[in-house]
């Protein structure tokens, strides 16, 4: 099938879908937007394996700003107010010494050990040398990742955007001021192209003649585990300082992660059983959670730039190509703001004053070209 569009978005994860719905909203119609996803369904890879916690105090300064903007937008009343996609859910970072102090940023409240144990009594088993105190973030929210993905998909398609599934981009050529792109069985002519392909972003951009940005996919595993005693309904998410591990309530059990960051080739990542077993042993040693078994485990790839900041901006050398990648595990928590920035660039040529100049500069892919 031959298609003609103003914007071709490559990648059907939270980044690409957020942008497709934002463009549809801003234009008043999505008729000029096509999204190409290689898999048979959107959010098949990392976006379908989210920890579903948006933490405004987590990440470098540009990420924290984008997270605050995204959280505010997701908590605002909208057309789906009867089914919220985000709601308040506190986070406690625990640890000791410099590792804990390094996590302190504006918006967090320092807790001594007694205060930590009041919120997280299962940490009474942890030595004071490992859990000396904590940092409380009450601005954090939990999100329903699947519902948010579906909201963006529905909004984009309702406005006329085309979402192509089983449509991997395999070829691209510049013709008469536009891009001629092969996406699965489709030939797409697009005036602008957005690379939102996650772990495959460098490879996909290379089809358009772009120099790779050095984005590295990093493996991160999570598991749903059974507990001897369920956590309280309002129990905060607990994160070890230095990103050593985390856990949060999930029904009668818990979602746990070793928070590893192991380089990987772009792939449909699978968990390493030894990593999950080691984490369970460690949490049973350090806490009184009483993990009795593993329900299931999964692994996603969080793709990261060398400086740990996402990429959103035009390629400095390739006309009509915009990067929206390198979210490094911050994909959901920055998605709405990143989509707004990308739409500004595509439609207006510059990001509006709602985002600080420092963050706009930090996102620019040109910074990674030395």
N, C-alpha and C positions, 0 to 999 in steps of 0.2 A: 504494500500500500504506500502511495506517495502522500506525504503530508507537508504542509507549509506552515511555519509558525514564526512568531517574533522571538520566543525564548524556548530553547530546548534545555530542560533540566535533566541531568544524567545522575540517577540514583534515587531510589524510592525509600530511603530511610527517613528518620525524623527531619534531617536537614533539608532534603529535597522536597518532601511533602509539605513542610512548613513554608518553604518558599513558593511552591505552586499555589497553595491556598492564599498566601499573602498577595501574590501577583494577581490572582483572580479577584480578590477583594478590592485591591487598589485600582485595577483597570475597570472594575464594574462588570467584567466578563473574563472568563478564562479561555476564550476562543483562540487566543494567540499563544497559548501555553501548551507544550507537550512535555510529559515526563516519561523517561525511558528507564525501566528497571529490568535488570538481567534475570531476576528470579521470578518464580511463578506467583509470588505475592509480595506486597510491600513489607518493609521492615523485617526481612527474612534473617538478616545477619545481626549486627550489633544492636540496632534499634529494637529488635525483638527480644533482647536479653538484658534489659535495663534493671538496675537496682531500684528504680522508681523513687529516688529521693533527690530533691533539688536543694542544694545547700549554698546559700549566698555567701557563707564565709569560706568556701572551699575553692582553692585554685588561685592563680595569679590575679593581680589587680584587674586587668581587662576582663577576665572571666567573671570575677565577682560583680563588676558593673553590669555585664550582660545578663548575669543570673538575676540580679535584683529587678531588672527591667522585665525579664521573662516571667518571673514569679508574680510580679504585680499584674501583668497582663492575664495570666492564667487564673488568678484569684478574682479578677474583676467579673461582675455579673455579665453573662452573655446569653446567647440564644439557647444554650444547653444548660442553663442554670439549675434545672431540676436534676441534672446528672453531672455534678462537678468533676473536672478532670484533675483537680489539685485541692489539697486541704492542709491546714497547719499540722506539722509533725516535727517535734524538736529533735535536735541532735546533740550528743555530748561527745566531745573529743577527750580521750583519757590518755594519761601517760605521766612522765616525770621529767624533771630537769629541762635541758635545752630543747629536747625533742618536743616537749609540750609547749614551751614558751615560743618556739618557732611557729606554732599554729595560731597564736593569738593575733587576731586582726580586728579592726573596728566592727562592732556588731556582736562580738562574743563577750560572755561574762565569765570571769574566772571563778572556779569552784575549788574548795578544799576537798580533801578526801571524804570527810564526813558528808558534805553536800552531794558528792558523786554517789556515795553509797545510798543516800536517801532516794535518789532517782533510779539507781541501778543496783539494788541490793545483792544481785548475783556476783558483783565484783568484790564482795567481802572476802572471797577466797584469794584474791590477787594480792601479792606482796606489795607493801607500801612503796618499795623501791621501783615497782613497775607501774603502779597506779597511785601516784602521789596526789593527784588532783585532776581537774578537768576544765574544759571550756564549753559553755552552754550557748547554743545558737537556737533562739526561739523564733527566728524568721524562716527557718527551713520548712519545706512542705513535702508531703508525699504526693505522688502523681499516679494516675492510672495510665500507664504508657500505651497500652493497646487502645484505650478510648481516645487518647490524644491523637494517635496516629490515624485512627478512623475518622475523627473530627476533621482533620486536615484533608484526608482523602475525599470525604463527602463534600466539603466546601469547595475544593478544587473542581471536582467533577460536576457538581451542581451548577457551577458558573461556566461550564463548557470546556474546561481543560481536558486534554486527552492523556490518560495514563496507560502506557504500553507495558505489558508484562511479558516475560520471556523475551526481552528485547535488549540483549547486550550490545553495546556500541563496539563495532569492530573496525570501522573505517571512517575517515573524515577527510574532506578536501575543501579548500577555499575556492569558491566559484562566484564571480560577479558580486563581490562584496558580502557574501553570505556563506554559511557552512552547509555542505552537502554531506549528510551523515547516514551511515548504515547502522540501523538499530534493529537487530533480529531480522525479521522479514520485511521491515519497513525502510523506506528511503525518506529521510526528513530533511527539509531545507529550513534552516534556522538563521535568523539574523544575529542572534546572540546565543551562546552556549554556556551553561553553568555546570561545572564539574563538582558534583556533590556525591561522589562515589566511594566515600569512606576509605577503607583499606586499599581500594583499587584506584584512588584519585590520581596518583602520579602516573600510573600506567595508562589510564584513560586520557589524561591531559597530553601524554606523549603522542597519542594518535593525532592530535591537533598541532603537533610541532612544538609543544611547550617543553621547556627544560624542567626536569623533576625538581620538586621542592625539598626532597629528602624526607618525606613523611614516612614514619615508621609505625607499622601496626604492632601493637603490644597486646599480648594475651592476658585476659583477666577472667577468672573463674568465680562462679557463685554456686551455691547449693541450698536447697530447702532441706532442713533437718528436723527431726522429731525431738521434742523436749520432754523430760520427765515432768516438768512443771511449766505450764504456759506462762508467758510473760503477761503483765498487765496490759490492758487495751491501750493505755496512754504511755506505754513504755517508750522512751526515746531510742532512736538509732544510736548505737555506740560505735565510735571509730577510734582505733588506736592511733596515737600521734605518729607521724612518719608514714602513714598509709600501710601499717603492718597487717591489719585485718579490720573487718567490721562485721557487725551483726545487727539485725532488727527483727522485731516481731513480724510473723507472717502467719496469721490464723492461730492455730494451736501450737505451731512450731516457730521456726526462725529462718530467715534468709541470712546466710553467712558467706564471707568471702575472704580468701587470703590476700586480696588486693595486690596480687602479683602483677608485674609489668615485664613480661618476657617477650623479646622481639620474635616476630613470626612473619612468615610469608602471608600475603593475602589468601585467605582460604575460609571455608566453612569450619570454624574452629571447634574443637572438641575438648572436653575436660580431661585432665590427667588425673587418674584415680589416686595416685600417690599424693598429689597436692591436696586433694580433698581430705584424704585420711589424715594427713599431717595437720591440717587445720582443725579438724574435729578433735584430735588428740591435744592440740595446743589449747583450744578453748575449754576443753574439759579439765585441763590442768590449771588454767588461769582463772576460770570462773566457776560458778555453781549453776551454770545453765543446765547441766545434766543432759547432754546430747545423747540420744539413745540410738540414732540411726539416720541414714541419709535417704530422703525420698527421691530426689533427682538432682543432677548437677548439670551445669552448662557453662560454656565459655564464649566470650565475645572478644572482638579485637577493637581496642581503643587506639585510633591512629593519631600520632603525635608529631608535631613539628619540633625542631631542635630546641626551641625556647619554651615549649609547652603551651604556647598560645595558639588558638585556632587561626585559620586563614579565611579571610573574606575580602575579596577585591579582584580587580582586573589583572590578568597576566600582564607583566610589564613589556612583553615582546610580541605576544600573539593577539591580533585584533579580534574582538568579539568573543573573547574567552574569559570567564570569570570563575575564580576558585571559591568554593564553599566547603571547606574540608578541615582536617586536622583537629577535630573537636576534642580528642583525647579524653573521652569519658565524660565530657561536659556537654554532650550533644543535646539531651533533653533540657538541661537547665539553662542553656543559652539559646535554644532553638528559635523562640519567638523573636528575640532581639536580633539574632543573626539573620533571620529571614527578612526582618524589616530593613536591616543594613544592606543586604544584597538587593532587595527590591529598590531601595533608594538609588543604589549605584546603577542598576539596570534602567530605571525609568527617569531618574533625575540627573544622573552623572556624578552624584556626590551624596555622602551620608548626611542626613539632616542634623540640626543642632541638638536633638534629643540625646545624641551620643557624644561623649567628650572627644575632642580632637586626639587626645593621647590614646584612647582605645581604638579609634579609627586607624591611627598610624600603626598601632601594635598589631592589627589584623592584616595589614597590607602584605600580600605575598612577595612584594619587591624586597622586603627586609631579609628574606631567606636566600637571596641571590648574591649576597656579599657586596 
